[in-house]
Structure formats: C-alpha cells, structure tokens
C-alpha cells in the first residue's frame, strides 16, 4: 500500500521534530562539552551559532522538504533535476547511519544504568566506585552489545509503525514527560546549598576560555542539537501539509531546543558545584559524576532514575529521526516495505555499531588516527560530515531554489514579512556558507599550515 505519510497535527510535528533535536546533543553532549569549554562562554557562542546558522538552516531544510513532499533523495532531484545535488540526501543518510551506530551504544548505557538504579546497584557508592562501575559496565562485551541491541530494537519497532502511529504517537507521550521530569530535577538541584555557583558557571561568560576548539565545538553542537545538515528535517517536513506555518514551527523547535539545553545545564551544574565536584569530567559526567551527586541527596536514586528515564526518552526520539530518513527513502511510502526496511536497516546499524560498543573493552587497543572506534565515529560525524552537509545545504537552497519560490513556500500559512525573509535569505546565501567553510578549514588544520 503506497501512501504519502503525514503528521496528524502541527503539534505532533513540532514535538517529533523537537524530539529529534532534543536528544543526546542537548542532555548528554552539551553539559559535558560546556563543562570542559568554560561554561558560559561556550553557551554564548553556541546560542549565537544556533540563532544565526542553525535556525536559517532548519528553515532551509523545511523549505526543501515541504515544497516537494518527497524523501531526502527525491527532494533534491525534484528541485535540481539532472544534477548531482541528490548526493546531499545520500550524505545525510550515511551520516545518520554512522551517527545512530554509536549513538545507540550510549542509549544502551542509559538502559543499563536505569536497570542498575532500579535494582539498587548504584546505592551508597563513592565517586571512585561509580567510576569503576562505569568502566566495568562499558567494557563488558555482553552487557554493552546487549543493551545496544535493546535500544536499537525499541527504535526499530517504533519507526516500523510509521509516522503517525509510531513516531508521532510516541513523541506526544515522551516529550511532555521529559519536560515534567526536567522541572522536578531542576527544582531539586536549585534548592541545594551552593547551587548558584553552578548557575553562574553556565550563564556568566569567561571569554578568556574561548579557543578555536571551543568555537568549533559550539558550531558542531548547534548542528547536532538541531539535527540540521543531515536532511532529517527535509524528511520530517515532507510529511507536513501545505498550510503549516514553517517559520513558526522552526522558531518553536529552536526555542524548545535552547530551553532544554538551559534546563539540562540547570539540572546538572548547580548539583555538581553544590557537592564540590568538577564539571569538566567529559563524556562520563552523566554516568560517573551525577550518580555521586544524586547519591548524596535525600531520595537521590529516585531522582537519578527519573533523570535516566528523561535521558532515555530524549535519546529515543532522536534515534527515531535518524532511522526514519533512511527508511523513508527505501520504503517509498509502501507500508509493508516500511516494516521490512526498518528491521533490515536497523539491524545493520546495530551490527555496524558493535565495534563502537566494544571499543572501550576488548577492542580498546584498536585506534583510528589516534582515536578509539567510538571517538573516531563521533569526530567524523560531529566535526566533518554534519558541517559538510550543512555547507552543501546552505549553498543548494539559495542557488537552486528561486528567491520568489522560497518566499512563497515560507510564507504559506504564515505572515512572514519580506524584511524577515530577506534577512534569512542573506544569512543563507552569504553568512552561513562562509562561516561553516571557515570552521571546516579549522577542522582540517588549514590555518595551522598557513
């Protein structure tokens, strides 16, 4: 049965798209990168990139997807027939495939820690013991690969059900619960002694801490948290009706994303500083430092279980979008093919992710350019593939879509003024590609050679 998948409501689309953006990028990656990059200074640069580059790129992907109502490959073919621009869609699919292969490994860690919390295995340990437990967990091949499989199986099962019955229905439950859990955790975190030091760390910029690496990390983070540069939003917006207000949806998603990033910081940093711990623990912040913090609170493990549940929901809503972009291309609107391709591609991603799951244990000696398999995959996606994808989209939209057609598409169902449209178009045509290109030169080390 062939059918054009569609969201049942505007709210369903916004929650699903926001869920795609609000995942590990906002809750796992932002706190630890901000922690090692000076806090407030990193947050300020991240905010700047999100508004000046992320938001315009998000709108650009919306314009491509909604105008054609096709998947990530056919959209580019419809706008630029007879050219190679459809390769941007394939780049997005490859990026999402690699991203989900290691992303789901972290999703597996969350499931393992949620189980350990509920069974009482995390009660009463010291920070050293938490560190030892985390090391034992991620180096155990059976546990890490098994949990990686469970996370992927949940993702596959939801995507196989389709846009409305799977992704939208699940996001409508998970996203409101996520916000409620955050509010509870922040209230508890801000009532701790010394919590304001953590608030100052997040919001008070120290620009002496800024480096080219910090700026690059902020750019990558803005793309990562908005899911731009990989054509996921091209796919999601293709399921929208022509009456939907694209600018309003984009602002809602960006606003929710920034709000969640702030909530994540307010839930974590005040608690970390309150107990005299360091915010620069890196990727292990949520699995090593936070259990130590929650363990020292009254009913701490109950709060930590709530945090892990929140973390799991956010991770899953992002995982849905990564698998969906690939499945939508292969299934071509056929419901039966959707189920087959969801399981086929999902299990293939699981298989490709096994080396990342084992890179902390039995394959820890294997390195790629001095990085573990997991870190190499993360670096490739966050610092190269996503910025390259964003650069190509920022060039494609102003070059291949007529300015009048873009205005018509973005103003449908909205009251977008010509002035605001012209600002967006200026950012897309000149600011975005130049800024992304300069940062890519820094990634490739070109500046050091000059």
N, C-alpha and C positions, 0 to 999 in steps of 0.2 A: 504494500500500500504506500503510494507516494503522497506526501503532503508537505506543505510549507510549515515548518514548525513556527509557533508564535507564543509569545508570553501572553498569559490570560489577562494581565493588568500591568499598568505602568509601575505600580508599587512592586509587583513581582519582579519586573526587570531591574529596577533600582536596587532591590535587596540582593538579587542574584549577582548583578554587576559589582555592587559594593562588596559582596561576599568574595567575589573573585579577587578584588583588590585588597580587601582586609584579610590577610592570611598571615603566613609566617613572616612576610615582609614587615607588617606593622607590629606584630606582637612578639616575634622572636628576633628578627634581624635588627629592627630599629633600636630597641633598647640596648642590645649589646654593641652595635656599631656606634651609637651615641655615647655609650659608656667609655669606649676606647678612643673616641674622637673629640672629647671635650664637652659633651653635653649640649649646652645652649648654642654654641657656635655652629655645631653640626645641625641642630634643629632649625636654626635660622636659614642656613644655606639650603637645607632640604625643603623648607617651606617655599623659598624663592624659586627653586627649580620646579617644584610641584605646580605652582601657580603660573609661571612663565613658560614652562616647557611641557610639563605633564598634562595640564588642563587643555592647552591647544591641541596636543597630540591625541588626547582622548576624544575631543570633538571631531578631529580629522578622521579617526577610525570609525566613529559613529556615522559620519557623512558617507564614507565608503560603503559600509555595511547596509545602512538603511536605504540608501539610494538604489542599490542593486538588488537587495533582498536575497543575496546569494552567499555561499560559503566563502572561506578565506582565499580560495584559489580562483573561483569563478568571478568573485567581485572585481579583482584586479583585471581579469580577462575582459569583463564586460566594459570596464572604463577605458582600458588601453588594449583593444584587440590587436592581434598581430605583433605584439611586443613581448619582451621577456619580463615585464613587470610582475607577472603572476608568481615569479620566483620569490617575491616578498612574502606571499602566502605560504610557500613551502618553507622558507626560512623560519617563519613563525611556528609552523608545525614541528620542525626539527628542534627549535628552541624549547617549545613546550614539552616535547618528548624527553629531552635531556633533563630539563628542569624537574619534571614530575618524577623522573627516575631516582633523583637524590632527595627531592622534597618529601617523597613518601617514606623515605628512611627516617626522617625526623618525625613524620607523622606516626611511624611505628614506635619511636621512643616515647612519644606522648602517651600512646595507648599503654605501653609497658609501665610508665610512671603512674598513670591513672590507676591501673590494677594494683601496683605496689602500695599506693596511697590508701586505697580502699581496703586492702588486706592488712594494713598496719605495718608493713615492712619499712616505712620511712619514719616511723615514730622514734623520737628520742636519740637521733644520731648526731654526732658532731659534724662540723663542716668537712673535716678530713675524711670522715666515714662516708659522708654524702659524695665526696669526690671519688672515693674508692668504689662506692656502689655504682656510680655513673660509669666509671671505667669498666667495671665488671659487666655491666649491662650492655654497653655498646660493643664490647669485644667478644661477647658470647655469640658465636655464629648462628646457633639455633634460635635464640631469642630475637636477635636483630633482624634476621631474614624472615622469621615467622611473623613478627609484628609488622614488618614492611609489607608482607603479603596481606595481612588482615586489613591494613589501611587501604591498599590498592583494591581489595575485594569490595570494600564499602563504596569506594569511589566508582568502581565499575558498575555496581548494582544500581546506584542512583542514576548515572548517566544513561544506562541501558533503558531506563523507563521513559526517557525523553525529556523535552524541555519543560513542559507544564507539570506532568505527573512526577517527574524525577527532580530536576534541578530547582525549579521554581518552588514546588511544594516543600522541599526540604529546606531551602533557604529562608522561606517565610517562617519556619519554626526556629531555625538555628540563629538567625540574625537578631531577633528581638531578645532571645535568651542570652545571647552573647552580650548585648548592651546591659541587660539587668545584672548579670554576673559582674561585669566591669564596675558598675555603680557600687555594688556591695563591697567589692575588693578595694576600691579607691577610698570609700568611707573608712574602712578599717585601716588602710595604710596611712591616711592623713591624720588619724587620731593618735598615732604613735608619737612618743617623745622624740624630738629632733627631726621630725618629718620634713620641716621647712627647708632643711639643708638640701634634701633631695629635690624639692621643688625649685630651689634656686639653681641647682646644678642643671636642671632641664631647661629653664627659661632665661637664665642670665648668661648671655653670650660672653665667652672669653676668646676673642679673635686671635689672641697670640697662639692658640692651639690649632689654628687653621693651617693645613698643609695642602699640597696638590692631591695627596692621597685622600684627605678628608673631603675635598671638593668632588673628587671622582666618586667616592663612596656615596655622597649625598645625591649626585646625579643618578647613579645606579639604583639607589634606594627609591628615588622618586618614580623611576620607571617600574621597578619591581613591585612597589606597593600599589600602583595604579593599573598594573597589568598592560601597560602600553608597550608598543614596539614588537609585539608578537602576534598581532592580528586577532587576539582573543576578543577584543571589543568590536572588531569588524564582524565576527561571528555572532556575538550576543546581540548587536544592534540590527543584524539582518532579520531577527525574529520580531522586530518592532513594527507596529502599524505606522502608516504614513502620517497619522495625526499626532503622534507623540512629540513632546517638546524636547528636542535634543539638548539645547543649551541648559535648560533647567535640570534635566537628568544628569548631565555632565557635572554641573555645579553641585548637585546633591551628592553624587558619588565622591567627588573630590573633597567636599565638606565633611562627609562621613568618614572618609579615609584619614583626613587630618585630625578629626575629632578622636578617632580610635587610636591614632599614634600618640596623641596627648594623653588619652586615658591609659594607654599602656605605660607611658612614662610615669604618670601619677600613681599607678598601681604598684610600680616596681621601685623607682628610685627613692621615694620617701622611706619605704620599708627598709631598703638596703642601707641607706645612710643612718637610719634610726638605730640599727644594730651594729654600726661601726664597720660595715663591710665595704669592699671596694666595688664600684660599678663597672670596672674595666676587666671583668672576668672573661669577656669574649663569648663565643657561642655557648659555653657551658653555664652562662648566667642563670638560665631558667631551670636547669637540671641540677645545679650544684649549689649556687648561692641562694636562690629563692627558697628551696626546702629548708635551708638553715634559718632563713628569716621567718618563714611561716611556723617552723617548729618552736620558735620562742614566743609565739603569740598564744593567747587563750583560744582554744578550738582551732589552732593553726592548721592542722591537717585537713579540717573540713574546708577551710578557705583555700588551701592548696589544691584540694580535689576540685573545687569549683573553678579555680584558675585553669587547671589542666583540661577540664571539660570545655571551658571557653576557648582555650587554645586549640583543642581538637576540632570544635565546630568551625573556627576560623580557617583552620588548615584544610578541612574537607571542602568548604565552599570554594576555596581557591583551586583545589585539585580538580573539582568538577569542571571548571572552565578550561583547564589545561588539556584534559582528555576530550572535552566536547569539541574543541577546534579541529582535532584530528578525526574524530568520529563523524562530524558533520560533513566533512569533505568526502569521506569514504562511503558513507551510507546514502548520501544524496537524497535525503527525505524519505527513504524507504524504512518503515518501522521495523520490519523483520531484519533487514541488514544492520540497523542500528544496534540491535541486541548482539548480533554476531560480531560486528566490528568493535563494539565496546569491550567485549571479553577478549577478543583476539589482540587488539592493541594494548589493552590494559595489562594483560598477562605478559606481553612482550616488554612493556615498560618495566614491569616487575622484574623480569629476567635481566634486563639491562641494568637495573638498579642494584642487583645483588653485589657486584664489585664495590659499589659505594657503601653498602651495608657492611661489607667485610673489611673495608679499608681502615677500620680502627682496631681490627683484631688480626685474623690470620693473614690478611693481605696488607698489613700496616707497613711492611718494608717496600711495597710497590709504590713508586713515585713517578709523577709526570711533571717534568720541568720543576722538580723540587717540591711538588705538592702531592698530597695523598690523592687517591682517585676521587674521593668525595670533594675535597677542596678544589681540585682541578676542574671538576664539572661545574661547581658553584662559580668559580672565577670565569670560566668560559661563557656561562650564561649571563651573569650579572654585569661583567665588565666588557664583554665583547659582543656577543650575539644580540642582547637586548638593545644596547646603544646603536649597533649597526642597523637593526630592524627599525628603530625609531628614526634614525637618519634617513633611511630609504623612504619611509612613510612621509616624513616631513618634506622630502623632495618631490615624491609622487603626487601628493594631493594638489599643491599649487600648480604643478607642471602639467598634469594630465586631466584635471577637472577644471572646467571653465569657472571663472570667478562668479559669474551670474548664476550658474547652476549650483555652485556651492552655497551662495546666499539663499537661493530658493529652497534648497534642501534643509539648511539650518534654520530657516525662518518658518518652515511648515509647523503649524501647531504652536508657534511661539510668536512673541512680539519683539524679536531680535532687531535692534536698531542698526542702521547702516554704519554708524560710528563704531559700535562694538564689533560688528563684523569686520570692519576694516582693520581694527586693532588686532583681532585674531588672525586675519589673513597676513598682516605684516609680520607677526610673530612666527607664523608658519613658514612664510616664504624666505625670511632673512634670519631672524634671531635663532630659531630652533636648529636649523641645519648647521649654521656656523658654530653655535655653542657646542652642539653634540660632536661635530667634527674636531674642534679644538680639544675636547676632553678625550676623544679617541686617540688623537696624536699623543696625548699624555700617557694613555694606557700602553700604547705601543712603544713608548720610550723615545719618541722622535725628538722631543725637546732636549733630552739629555745628549743627543748626538750632535745638536747644533752648537 
